[in-house]
Amino acid sequence: MITLLSLGIIAIGILAIRARSISRTVGTIWIDLQIDVTIAYILLIWALETYDNYIGFKGDLCYVASETLFIITLNTYLLCALKITIGLVRYWEKSPLLSIFPFVLQLIYLLVLNPINHIAFFSDVRGTITIERMIFIFLSTLFSLSYVVVSIFLAWRHIRRLGKVAASVITTIVLIVFGMLILNNCVTDFKYMGAAFSASVTFNLVMLYLVDNPTDPKTGLYNQKAFFRAVEEDLILNPNTEYQLCLLDIRDFQDVNERFGFERGDDILRRVAAEMRRKFSWEVELAYLGEDNFAGLFPQGSYWMLQGNLSLDEMYPGEEMDYTLSLYSGVYPITDRKMNPQLMCDRARFAMDFIRYEYSKHEHIFDEKQNHAFEMQAYMQHNCDRAIHERCFVPYFQPIYDARTKKICSAEALVRWKDKQYGLISPGDFIPLFERNGFINKLDLYMWESVCRQISEWRSEGILVPPISVNISRRDLQMENLYEIILDLIKKYHLSPNDIKLEITESAFVAENQKFFSTVDLLKEVGFRILMDDFGSGYSSFNTFKNAHVDILKADMKFMDGIGSSEKGKIVINTIVEMTKKLDMPIVVEGVETEEQYEYLRSIGCEMIQGFYFSKPVPADVFKSLIE
């Protein structure tokens, strides 16, 4: 029985060691020691039993040896449990003496108490109450209780950062061990009871590893969940300390992975984490949040930034890697201590994004101005679905005029957000956000249908409506059924493809996605006219529309800059207009704001004009009055 049980427990111990290999917890060395002690205890007991069965011991040597191993194992468990607790809550950095305390107890136990205990178990004194026996029981209980009290106190004082599971496991282990030490006088078969108890402890350790490990396996810093718990705990336990939360990122880390490989990239992250741990004091909570993102909670006034650049040559001496990491961070000074730590991180990230592409800057602090922008962004993100449901997104129409007759020949539908709380929200505020979070697809579908519905209503009133162009984003072009969606809308509102023009940004054509071109070709075949929007917004390649599947070119308003004072500006816009004529492609110039600009464009043969010179984007009722 004991042999089978022991072999099973050894297997559990080996599995636990394998489980340990996936972790880099602060207390790993002590968890390893507990597992190793468990396996060693089982092997020694098994060897003692085998020796006793086949060779035999003199007198009570086997009994005393088994009991001694049992006592030493239990006290080692208590030592390790305390060290694990101190390590997990990082208390050893604050109170180094606390780290020495368990070893002093263990030395006293092994060198003083255990020899006394040996004497108490020989046959001539067994069962006799002696002074030595009473001293041993009293002191061993007192020493063991000190392990238990300190371990449980630290575990539950820091439950927010450890989590309930880890604190419960630690508490369970020390209480069971303490109970076994108190009852050891009643135990007669240390071989069987010790093996069963070792199985229990090993199981608890495996659960502590796999269920609630508070550290990241790659860097050894807190993982996100544990970091957020640590932030909450520090803010509660230190009410008079001002804190700031810092989010740190490595610029262009994807380039590092591509140049040196993902394995070296992970090693670089580990070294950055080690550098952070080395630079900052015990007061600083540090975490790795994934990819190349680190976070830290710093007492006000602490040095919260690594140097702006880290040389890989210095990190890997002798390898001549010739690469420098550029670090940048966003800082949120914590003013609302009850705020969710995730929201604190969001604010720090919001500040960090302000300098993402400013390589000369390495830190940015979240301020009141950004707080308003952040709250506005959060409001828009959390209320976009409601806005669609309540039809708060409304189409505005900016007329497009014939340059010769100054009559409306078309219009562009633009979205506006009429919110109950903030009033009219500009698309410049919410469109970039929706493009990042993917909501732009849903908004565009809503807008396409709103425009088709509006055209249908005006037609039913007998109003002659010019073609209206709607915008199609790059994300829209990734939809599998874009062609079917647009055709279904046309059919639903009894319109024809001539009633709707499709504006596609120039950047989509630059991507040269074959699937995208196929969709555009299908739409052209059924009669839709395609506009290349925002020409010159940053790509500005004449080759872009040479083979582009478009009917009309829409020049970006940036081309209008300096027409009155710069001959170069006139040359550029004149060249574009001439080129579109040779390609038999009409051109719309948007952003026309002055009489001088209009007259020049008309003189060089530009067909259509859009801009504030004629009209700003207007609500549907105003546009209706313009076309009636």
VOKOLDO-408388 format. One record per residue (C-alpha): residue in three letters; x, y, z. Coordinates in pm, whole numbers, plus 50000, padded with zeros to 5 digits. Layout:
residues N
AlaXYZ;...
end
This chain:
residues 628
Met500005000050000;Ile502685025050105;Thr504775016649797;Leu501925023149551;Leu500885054649733;Ser504435067249739;Leu504985061049369;Gly501755079849292;Ile502805109349504;Ile506245110249340;Ala504465112049002;Ile502395141249130;Gly505555158349248;Ile507225154048909;Leu504135168348737;Ala504225197548979;Ile507845204548887;Arg506875203748519;Ala504045228048597;Arg506555250148778;Ser508625253348461;Ile505935275248304;Ser506175300748583;Arg508675326348709;Thr506985335149037;Val508995353849299;Gly508475323849529;Thr509385296549281;Ile512515285549459;Trp510475278649772;Ile507715260949584;Asp510415239549421;Leu511875232049762;Gln508515220549896;Ile508045197449598;Asp511605184249629;Val511175178450003;Thr507945159549934;Ile509675136549685;Ala512725132349911;Tyr510525124250210;Ile508595097550018;Leu511785081949882;Leu513465080950223;Ile510415066450395;Trp510105040850119;Ala513795031950158;Leu513435029350537;Glu510465005950506;Thr512254984350248;Tyr515384982450467;Asp513334974250777;Asn511384946850594;Tyr514424928950453;Ile517234937250696;Gly515624952451004;Phe516544979551251;Lys517674976251607;Gly515114987151864;Asp513245019351779;Leu515595033551517;Cys513075029851229;Tyr510335046051435;Val512545074951544;Ala513925080051191;Ser510425080751042;Glu509185104951303;Thr512245127351258;Leu511785128950882;Phe508125136650934;Ile508825165651175;Ile511595180150954;Thr509365178050646;Leu506475195450819;Asn508675223750943;Thr510245227450600;Tyr506725231050460;Leu506055259050707;Leu509345275850623;Cys508635274350250;Ala505025285850289;Leu506225316550479;Lys508935323750223;Ile506435319749938;Thr504095344350107;Ile506875369650169;Gly508045365849810;Leu504615369049649;Val503725400749839;Arg507295413749785;Tyr507505421250157;Trp511135410150175;Glu512175441849992;Lys510515463650251;Ser511615443650560;Pro514795423550485;Leu514915410550844;Leu511645392550786;Ser513425371950523;Ile516015359950779;Phe513495352251051;Pro512295318250908;Phe515875305450877;Val516665313951240;Leu513615294451351;Gln514515265151130;Leu518095263551263;Ile516875264051623;Tyr514385237051537;Leu516925214151372;Leu519895219951604;Val518145222851941;Leu514595210051942;Asn514925179851719;Pro517695163351927;Ile515475167452234;Asn512645152052036;His514795121551952;Ile515275113452317;Ala511535115252383;Phe510775086152150;Phe513035058452276;Ser511225029852442;Asp512455036652792;Val510855071052804;Arg508045067252549;Gly504715077452700;Thr506395093352998;Ile505845130053064;Thr509285145053108;Ile510635180353132;Glu512425175652801;Arg509205163752639;Met507215193352771;Ile509885218152659;Phe509915203052312;Ile506135203852275;Phe505895239752401;Leu508745254252198;Ser507965235051878;Thr504345246251898;Leu505395282351962;Phe507905282551678;Ser505495266151434;Leu502745290051537;Ser504995319551449;Tyr505305305751095;Val501555301851074;Val500625335951214;Val503045355650996;Ser502135336050681;Ile498375340050726;Phe498715376650828;Leu500735385550518;Ala498575364650284;Trp495305380950392;Arg496745415750438;His497805414350074;Ile494845394449946;Arg494105421149685;Arg497365414649503;Leu497555377149567;Gly493925369049499;Lys491625347849713;Val492845314849570;Ala496525320349651;Ala495755333949998;Ser493405304750066;Val495955278949947;Ile498715293650164;Thr496365294650464;Thr495235258950404;Ile498795245850378;Val500065262050699;Leu496985252850899;Ile497105216350791;Val500845214850866;Phe500355230851205;Gly497535206751281;Met499725177151186;Leu502515190151411;Ile500155193551707;Leu498745158651652;Asn502065141851579;Asn502105126351928;Cys498995106351837;Val500335094251503;Thr501725059051508;Asp502295053051137;Phe504365082251010;Lys504995064150684;Tyr501375063150576;Met500225096150730;Gly503255114650596;Ala502715101550245;Ala499035111550247;Phe499885146050378;Ser502625151050118;Ala500085143649846;Ser497825170649989;Val500605196650000;Thr501785188349647;Phe498245191849514;Asn497905225749683;Leu501135237549526;Val500055227049180;Met496795246049232;Leu498725276549357;Tyr500775275749035;Leu498115270248779;Val495085287848922;Asp496315320849060;Asn499905327548963;Pro500295365249001;Thr503345369348778;Asp503925368948406;Pro505865337748297;Lys507995357048047;Thr509255386048257;Gly508635376748621;Leu506755409648678;Tyr503125410848785;Asn500595400848523;Gln497785425148449;Lys495275409948691;Ala497705409448984;Phe498975444448900;Phe495485458948913;Arg494955441849249;Ala498275455849375;Val497285490949266;Glu494005488749454;Glu495795475349762;Asp498525501649770;Leu496005529849733;Ile494025516150028;Leu496975507550256;Asn498785540550191;Pro496065567450197;Asn498545595950253;Thr500845587249960;Glu500235603149621;Tyr500705579349327;Gln501075581148952;Leu500495552748710;Cys502945549948421;Leu502535530048101;Leu505755523247912;Asp506105511247554;Ile508945502847315;Arg508655520546982;Asp508615498546670;Phe509195466546865;Gln507845447046570;Asp511005457346387;Val513065441846669;Asn511205408746630;Glu511655409046254;Arg515365417546276;Phe516455395046562;Gly513665369146583;Phe510895363846837;Glu513065343747075;Arg515585372047105;Gly512675396647122;Asp511305378347428;Asp514765378747585;Ile514985416347529;Leu511655420647708;Arg512995399947998;Arg516085421948018;Val514025453848006;Ala511905439848289;Ala515055431348488;Glu516395466548428;Met513125481348558;Arg513205458748862;Arg516815468848930;Lys516265506348893;Phe513115510149098;Ser512685506149473;Trp510395481949656;Glu507705509149667;Val507145505949290;Glu504715480049159;Leu505715467848811;Ala503815447348555;Tyr504105433648204;Leu500845438348015;Gly501705419147698;Glu503365426647363;Asp505865454347450;Asn503825471947719;Phe504935476448080;Ala503175494148365;Gly504255508148699;Leu502645523749005;Phe505015550049146;Pro504805571049462;Gln504715607849371;Gly508225621149324;Ser509765587649235;Tyr511845584748921;Trp509325567648699;Met511095565948363;Leu513845544148229;Gln516265563648014;Gly514685572747681;Asn516925549147485;Leu518385515047565;Ser521305502447358;Leu521225465447271;Asp525025466847254;Glu525015474447627;Met522365448047699;Tyr524345421947500;Pro528025430947541;Gly530275416647275;Glu527515408647023;Glu527625442046833;Met523875443246769;Asp523985480446674;Tyr520375487546768;Thr518825511947016;Leu515405507647173;Ser513345539347199;Leu511155539347509;Tyr508235562847566;Ser505585564847834;Gly502345580747940;Val501765590848302;Tyr498475594248483;Pro498695612648820;Ile496075594449028;Thr493495619149153;Asp490535595549193;Arg491755567049416;Lys488515547749372;Met488845546548994;Asn489155512448831;Pro492875505748758;Gln491945496548402;Leu490635531948351;Met493845545848503;Cys495825525648247;Asp493555538347970;Arg494325574148070;Ala498055567248079;Arg497815551047735;Phe495845580847607;Ala498705603747719;Met501275580147569;Asp499555580647230;Phe500185618047206;Ile503915611947157;Arg503785578446974;Tyr505395593146662;Glu507425620946829;Tyr510715602646864;Ser512395631547045;Lys509895629047333;His509905600547582;Glu507175609147831;His503865627247842;Ile501695634748145;Phe497925632248136;Asp496405666548210;Glu492965682448244;Lys492745691147876;Gln493405655147783;Asn491005644048055;His488175661547871;Ala489235645847541;Phe489545611647708;Glu486105614147869;Met484675624847535;Gln486305595147362;Ala485065571147629;Tyr481565585847601;Met481535581647223;Gln482825546047244;His480205535447497;Asn477285553547334;Cys477785546746964;Asp475325517546953;Arg472725537647141;Ala473215566346898;Ile472425543846602;His469395529046778;Glu468055563946856;Arg469055577646511;Cys471385603746656;Phe473665599846354;Val472195621646080;Pro473295627845720;Tyr474425662745624;Phe474795671445257;Gln477495693145103;Pro476505704044752;Ile478865699944457;Tyr478505727244196;Asp479055728643824;Ala481965752643782;Arg480485769143474;Thr476815773143570;Lys477225774643951;Lys474305750543980;Ile474175719944208;Cys475085689144009;Ser475725665044293;Ala476325663244669;Glu478335644144924;Ala476615628445225;Leu478545634345549;Val477695621145892;Arg477055642546199;Trp476295631046553;Lys473475650246721;Asp473895640147084;Lys471525648747368;Gln474405656447606;Tyr477105671747385;Gly475065685847098;Leu476535683546747;Ile479695662146751;Ser482105666546461;Pro483065635946254;Gly486715645646310;Asp486175635346672;Phe484455601746628;Ile485455588346284;Pro489115580846380;Leu487875563346696;Phe485365542246504;Glu487995532846247;Arg490165519446529;Asn487475500146713;Gly485735486746402;Phe482415504746457;Ile482905523346129;Asn481375494145936;Lys478155495946132;Leu478025533746101;Asp478625533045725;Leu475855507545673;Tyr473535529845873;Met474535560445668;Trp474125543145332;Glu470625533045426;Ser469795567545566;Val470885584145240;Cys468925559445026;Arg465845564545243;Gln466175602345218;Ile466535601944839;Ser463485579344815;Glu461415602945033;Trp462385633344827;Arg461595614844504;Ser458145606044639;Glu457575643444694;Gly458415650144329;Ile461805666044397;Leu464515660844138;Val467475648344344;Pro470985649344198;Pro473305619544251;Ile474505617044611;Ser477905602644690;Val478505581645003;Asn481865572845159;Ile483245537545167;Ser486125531745410;Arg488985506845379;Arg487335485745648;Asp484115484745444;Leu486045470445150;Gln487075440845367;Met483445429945410;Glu482665397545230;Asn479245408545101;Leu479755445645029;Tyr478475441944672;Glu475255424644786;Ile474655449845067;Ile474775480044837;Leu472595463644570;Asp470025453144831;Leu469765489044956;Ile469215502044603;Lys466455476644545;Lys464865482244886;Tyr464335519544820;His463565516244446;Leu466635535544334;Ser469085530044050;Pro472925529044060;Asn472905563443893;Asp471405578344210;Ile474365568744431;Lys478065575344378;Leu480675557144582;Glu483645576444724;Ile486645554644805;Thr489745569744963;Glu492975569944763;Ser494795548745024;Ala492535519244941;Phe493735519844581;Val497345521344693;Ala496845488644882;Glu496275470944547;Asn494155443344696;Gln492885421044416;Lys489695412744606;Phe489025449844647;Phe489475456444274;Ser487105427844193;Thr484415443144417;Val484915477244259;Asp484635462043911;Leu481365444644002;Leu479895477344130;Lys480995495643814;Glu479445468943592;Val475975474543740;Gly476225512243689;Phe477735527544004;Arg480205555743952;Ile483355553544162;Leu485175584244295;Met488765583544417;Asp488495605244726;Asp491225624844906;Phe493705624344620;Gly496845641044750;Ser496115635145118;Gly499495619145171;Tyr500105593744893;Ser499835617444598;Ser501165593944334;Phe500005600143977;Asn500525563343920;Thr497775556544174;Phe494935564043937;Lys496655554143612;Asn495185519343636;Ala492635527143907;His489115514743846;Val487495548843899;Asp485235572543708;Ile485855605743884;Leu488895620144063;Lys488405641144373;Ala491415663144448;Asp492185669744810;Met491765705244942;Lys495505706745026;Phe496125713644659;Met494285746744702;Asp496815759644956;Gly498765788944824;Ile497045792044487;Gly496875829644530;Ser500505833744626;Ser502345803444495;Glu503005795444132;Lys503955759944235;Gly500485754144374;Lys498945765444047;Ile501265743043846;Val500315712644052;Ile496545717144030;Asn496785726643661;Thr498755694843588;Ile496175673243762;Val493275689043577;Glu495035684843240;Met495855648643318;Thr492245640243407;Lys491085655643080;Lys493515634042881;Leu492265603643072;Asp488665614643007;Met488075615143382;Pro486015643343540;Ile487525660343844;Val485985674944158;Val488125699044360;Glu487025701344722;Gly488005727344977;Val487345758044762;Glu486875787244999;Thr487525819744808;Glu486415837044492;Glu490025837444371;Gln490315799844404;Tyr487045794044224;Glu487905817243934;Tyr491275800843881;Leu489815765543881;Arg487085775743638;Ser489645791643408;Ile491715759443380;Gly488665738443298;Cys487815721943632;Glu484305707543597;Met483005705443958;Ile483645725244274;Gln482955716544637;Gly483745738144935;Phe482705765545176;Tyr482815791444896;Phe479495777444779;Ser478125759145082;Lys479065741645403;Pro477575707245477;Val473925713845561;Pro471085693745720;Ala468645675045497;Asp465915701545517;Val468295729245410;Phe469665708445122;Lys466095700845017;Ser465375737944987;Leu468515742344775;Ile467485716144518;Glu463755723544502;
end
